[in-house]
Amino acid sequence: MNENFIQQLFAERVGGNKFGNDAFLYKFEKVTRAKNAATIRNPSVELIDLGIGEPDWMAEPEIINVLNDEAKKRENRGYTGNGIQDFKDAAVKYMEKVYNVYGLDHINEVNHGVGSKSILALLPLAFINPGDITIMTVPGYPVMGTMTKALNGEVVNLPLYEENNFLPDLDSLTSEQRRRAKLLYINYPNNPTGATVSKEFFQKVVQFAQENSIIVVSDAAYAALTFDSEKPLSFLTVDGAKDVGIEVHSLSKSYNMTGWRLAFICGNELVVKGFASVKDNNDSGQFAAIQKAGIYCLQHPEITERTALKYSRRHNLLVEALNNLGFSVKKPRASFYLYVRIPKATKAGRIFESAEDFSQYLITEKLISVVPWDDAGSYVRLSVTFEAKDEDDERRIVKEVKCRFAEANFIF
Ligand SMILES: Cc1ncc(COP(=O)(O)O)c(C=O)c1O
């Protein structure tokens, strides 16, 4: 037996026999390693983490109480398969109340998922044959493309440029790409750009999908976290949307419940059915007590509104601080992400070749962690989910960020 035979058995999709080599490191792993190294080198300096893509708050005590009560009930102990009907009913009512989406069939046009990541990842299993295309946007959430590649499909990346308000240019797709494409993933409010869209954009997407027979997967993970008079907007409010696609909603960010793993898919009946079929072979449903706590959430959208106000407040602080230093950042109207074009250099002569280079500088020299994106211009994503004890502490942290940036003396 070759002692190292397991190393030889890894599939190409995870790096083949080079699996585990640093060359294949996921970007977030690089950020984590740099963070750890910087903390070891500077144990007395506070590391300010603006890189984390998940809420700093806990779920509300009422939600935890529901989980606590329901977890004790014998009837909730087992597999839930494709979910409990009460959660689906609550999801349909939530879509009416928060998004003005009416007429979803509560049995056939909605299903729960073990987080939206899992829904986004599983959908290609129902649709992608070798050679089929999934269209996604970059910078974006990589999970939208990984399963398609694993199935020997092809991923076409549409860049999101600032000059186009971070919208994809669907017209740039060739007729060959449109013919082979089966899935189009979009995500607004967008991670990482923070961009929001109007209903006209969704109308254009529906028209494009109808003309080219492509299924739309609208990832609405941040859709309810709006502020500054922006209202939550669903792709499904567009006439004809349900004929061409589905939307994925998550409780992770809207209810500070990333670890709970609860989301739902709604929209086109056949797509939902296809999802249910592949889901059945991958998980056995989320714990019923968690789904029941989720029902409480969906009945209380004001929880999300409270959370969104916090993000808005923190965005105000950070945007003002950065713009005072010479950056030109625009406050988003939703989500907790602030997307910032990188400076060219420091006055002391440190030139930034890429966003990754800039982010490594920030973590190593300034102990500020951010996430770099070099897909369509060089930007870093700052997340206002940093840990702060109260509003005074929020101001203290942003002031500290401003001080450390000011010392760097950036050139733009
Ligand atoms: C754009 C986007 N979609 C989906 C998700 C997945 O969220 P969850 O699986 O927690 O529902 C995330 C998480 O970061 C995200 O940023």
The ligand as an ORCA input file, in Angstrom:
! r2SCAN-3c Opt
* xyz 0 1
  C     -24.928     36.599     -1.032
  C     -25.133     35.525     -0.035
  N     -26.027     34.582     -0.277
  C     -26.231     33.573      0.582
  C     -25.519     33.484      1.742
  C     -25.724     32.292      2.628
  O     -26.424     32.561      3.767
  P     -27.042     31.393      4.626
  O     -26.567     30.097      4.070
  O     -26.559     31.617      5.998
  O     -28.530     31.520      4.487
  C     -24.574     34.446      2.053
  C     -23.782     34.354      3.285
  O     -22.826     35.012      3.518
  C     -24.379     35.503      1.146
  O     -23.493     36.467      1.379
*
